């Protein structure tokens, strides 16, 4: 699922990691998709607050609520989290973002229950 909720900044917040999020974060950093993925590992200090900001922004927009927060607030709130950027909620948000990206890019992981797309079953 490309949606997650957790408490940050003294409030329960939702984070939506879909197409709107992906477009906004690429525009914010002026990078293509591959460079964005590399940023997650090379510069998490810069990337993670922006990921949360744009993820929350898209959750708020989808719920037709006003945007009442700024990127720097997510930077401050992350500093206050136990474990900082390695906080369990941050790691779960990264996972939700990755699942959303995999879905958008059509690269969802196959399970053992998946059937071969080339096989046609006839009755």
N, C-alpha and C positions, 0 to 999 in steps of 0.2 A: 504494500500500500504506500502511496506517496503522500500520506498525510499523517501527522503526529501532533500530539498535544503534550505540553508539560509546563510546569511553573517556572517562570523566569521573570525577573523584574517585579516580583511580588504579585504576579497575576498568572492565572492559567491562560496560556496562549496556544493557538493552533498554527500549524505550519503546513502549507500546501506546496508541493514540489512538482508542478506540472509544466506545461508549455510556457505559460506566462512567466513563471519563475525563471525557467531556463533562458528565455529571451532577455529578461531584465538583468540577470546576473552576467550574461555574456556582454551585454551592452555596457553595464557598469564598469567591467574590467577591460572592455574593448579587446576581447579575445574570441577565438573560434572555440568550437567544442573541445577539440583535443587539448588546446592550451588551458582551457578551464579545468579539465580533469587533472592535468598535471599540477595546477595551482593547489588543488586540495591537499596534495602531499608535500609540495615544495614550500608553500607558504600558508599553512593553516591559520596562523595568527591574523593574517589579512583576510583570508577567504571565509573562515567560519562565521564571524559576525555578519558579514554581508549575506552569507547563505541564510542565516536565521532572519535577518532583516527582510530580505526579499521573499522568503518562504512565508513569513508572518504577514507581510504586505498582501500577498495573494490570497491568503486565508481571509483577511479582513475585507478585501475587495469583494470576494465571492459571497461574503455574508452581508454585503451592502452596509458596512460600517465605516465611519471616518478613520482615516489614518492619523493617529495621534502620537506617533513615535518617530524617532530618528535613528539612523545607523549608529551614531555614537552611543546611544543608550544601550544597544545590544553589546557594544564593546564593554561598556561599564558593567552591565549585568553579567556578562561572561566572566569578568574578573572576580565577581562576587561568588560564583559557583564553586562548590567544593570540587576540587580536581581541575578547575579551570577548563581548558579546551579538551581535557580527557574525561570530563564529566559524563556519566552514563547517558544522560538525556541528550547531550551533544552528539555522542556516538550513535544513539538511536536515530537522531535527526539526519546524520550523514547517511545512515543505512536507508532511511526513507527516501532521501534524495536520490541515492543510487538506484533504488528500486524504481522510482519514477523515471529516471533517465533511461534505464534498461527498457522500460515499457515504451517510452516515447520513441526510442531508437529501434524497437522491435527485436530486442535481444533478451527477452525474458528467459530465465533459466528453465530448461526442460526438466520434467520430473520423470520418474520411472513409469508413471501412468500415461505419459504422452505416447501417442501413436505416431507412426511414420506418416508424414504428410503425403507421401507418394503412394501409400497403400489405399486402395478403394475397396471398401467392404460391400459386397453384394448380398442381397437376401435371396 
